[in-house]
Amino acid sequence: MRGGLWQLGQSITRRLAQADKKAITRRYFASEADLKKTVLYDFHIAHGGKMVPFAGWSMPIQYKDSIMDSTINCREHGSLFDVSHMCGLSLNGKDCIPFLEKLVIADVAGLAPGTGTLTVFTNEKGGAIDDSVITKVTDDHIYLVVNAGCRDKDLAHIEEHMKSFKAKGGQVSWHIHDERSLLALQGPLAAPVLQHLTKEDLSKIYFGEFRMLDINGSHCFLTRTGYTGEDGFEISVPSDNAVDLAKAILDKSEGKVRLTGLGARDSLRLEAGLFIWQ
């Protein structure tokens, strides 16, 4: 396993070294001045993050350790990813479930409250627009996350259909959670480390389940999920508290959980056989 992982890490590193800044800029359709920054941008820089353009955002590709070392550390201990470039939103109203079921291939009504599923937004011909993780919080509240690279077209698609749905008497509204940041804590130490920061018994939260709870003194949305092939959580936290939460997670891990960038994210997903949507 290590041989193949080493070759993958070296391949990614060589490709990054060979790609000049203009090529990267062309790929993601944004100049450095146009790139958006998450609230953890300065935190990344302070910890040696190498920032690159990704889906219109300036995101860390790696930190001081190599991509291979970051990948192995996630498997053996844990990783903390800033995924705040992704778009979280809520659908509310008594008809939010039938509305969403017109857009995705999922039995949303059949989900138990506090559970979720991976799904796909489809176009009028049944083709895929984007994948998404959706959670049925209650019968009148759906929480979902869409990919950063597809944000604009996803939101336009939802808004277009929502106008038509409401014009026919449907009761649904939405809120885009731009006031929140999103952290992904992944790896074998994810639950033990996070348990230090909340009174909720995390052992009672199973894969795919969702809770609203206090973590490190902040009201968070917590989903036991991830896209690395490891156990872990995605934590939606008020942006004003995101840096403090990241610091607390790293501190409670005693150095075993490390900040991890897009390079290791890609190698972890590839190793686990999980699709990477750009």
Order of alpha helices (4+ residues) and beta strands (2+ residues): alpha-alpha-beta-alpha-beta-beta-alpha-beta-beta-alpha-beta-beta-beta-alpha-beta-beta-alpha-beta-beta-beta-alpha-beta-alpha
